[in-house]
Amino acid sequence: MQAFMLYMSGGGVQVFSMGIVFMLLLSPFKNLAAMNTAFAPFAPIPAGKKQAPEAKSLSTLPLQKIVYLLCNLLTLSLGLWKCRSMGLLPTGTGDWLAFETRGQPPEFVLM
């Protein structure tokens, strides 16, 4: 869904496309911060108990959490790719000219 929203937002730097990109870059961090809470209802419950003892630990459902992490990293990389295609990431040499220092010229003038 987010890839379709990026496609529909266009390649220019407008308020709408910036909002979509900001949402796309922020959502993986929110999802990863709440990962254990999102997976708590799916934790296996032992027989005779009403609730899983450690439903919010990292050790429950590790394979599913790894796939969830990879999907969020894919979403983050899609957002960074969109930022690069919009020209918002400093990837060229012209973006770093402010930090470049000039060296001394190799020739001397003795006058």
C-alpha positions in Angstrom: 0.0 0.0 0.0 2.8 2.4 0.8 4.6 1.7 -2.4 1.4 2.6 -4.3 1.1 5.8 -2.2 4.7 6.7 -3.2 3.9 6.1 -6.8 0.8 8.3 -6.7 2.7 11.1 -4.8 4.9 11.8 -7.8 8.6 12.7 -8.0 8.5 16.4 -7.2 9.2 18.0 -3.9 5.7 19.1 -2.8 4.0 19.2 0.6 1.9 16.0 -0.2 4.9 14.0 -1.4 7.0 15.1 1.5 4.3 14.1 4.0 4.0 10.6 2.3 7.8 10.2 2.5 8.0 11.4 6.1 5.2 8.9 7.1 7.0 6.1 5.2 10.3 6.8 7.0 8.7 7.1 10.4 6.4 4.1 10.4 9.1 1.4 10.4 10.6 2.8 13.6 7.2 3.0 15.2 6.4 -0.6 14.2 9.7 -1.9 15.5 9.3 -0.1 18.8 6.0 -1.8 19.3 6.9 -5.2 17.9 6.5 -7.2 21.1 3.2 -5.6 21.8 2.0 -6.4 18.2 3.0 -10.1 18.6 1.7 -10.6 22.1 -1.8 -11.8 21.1 -0.2 -14.5 18.9 2.1 -16.0 21.6 1.5 -19.7 22.3 -0.5 -20.3 25.5 0.5 -23.4 27.6 -2.3 -25.8 28.5 -4.2 -25.0 31.6 -3.3 -21.2 31.6 -5.3 -18.3 30.3 -2.4 -16.1 29.3 1.1 -16.7 27.9 3.7 -16.2 30.7 6.1 -14.2 28.5 4.0 -12.9 25.7 6.0 -9.7 25.2 9.5 -11.2 25.2 11.8 -11.3 22.2 12.1 -15.1 22.4 8.5 -15.8 21.6 7.8 -16.3 17.8 11.4 -15.4 16.7 11.0 -16.4 13.1 7.9 -14.3 12.6 9.6 -11.3 14.3 12.6 -11.6 12.0 10.3 -11.6 8.9 8.5 -8.6 10.4 11.8 -6.8 10.9 12.9 -7.5 7.3 9.6 -6.2 6.0 10.0 -3.0 8.0 13.6 -2.6 6.7 12.3 -3.1 3.2 9.8 -0.3 3.8 12.6 1.9 5.2 14.8 1.3 2.2 11.9 2.1 -0.1 11.5 5.4 1.7 15.2 6.2 1.4 15.1 5.3 -2.3 12.2 7.7 -2.8 14.2 10.4 -1.0 17.2 9.8 -3.3 15.0 9.9 -6.4 13.5 13.2 -5.2 17.0 14.6 -4.7 16.7 14.9 -0.9 19.7 12.8 0.0 23.2 14.2 -0.5 24.6 11.5 -2.9 26.5 13.6 -5.4 29.8 15.4 -5.1 28.1 18.8 -5.5 26.2 18.2 -2.3 29.4 18.2 -0.2 31.1 21.3 -1.7 30.6 23.3 1.6 32.9 20.8 3.4 35.6 20.7 0.7 38.9 22.5 1.4 41.1 24.1 -1.2 44.7 23.1 -1.3 47.6 25.3 -2.1 48.3 25.6 -5.9 51.5 23.8 -6.9 53.2 26.8 -8.5 54.9 29.8 -6.8 55.1 33.4 -7.8 58.3 35.1 -6.6 57.5 38.7 -7.2 
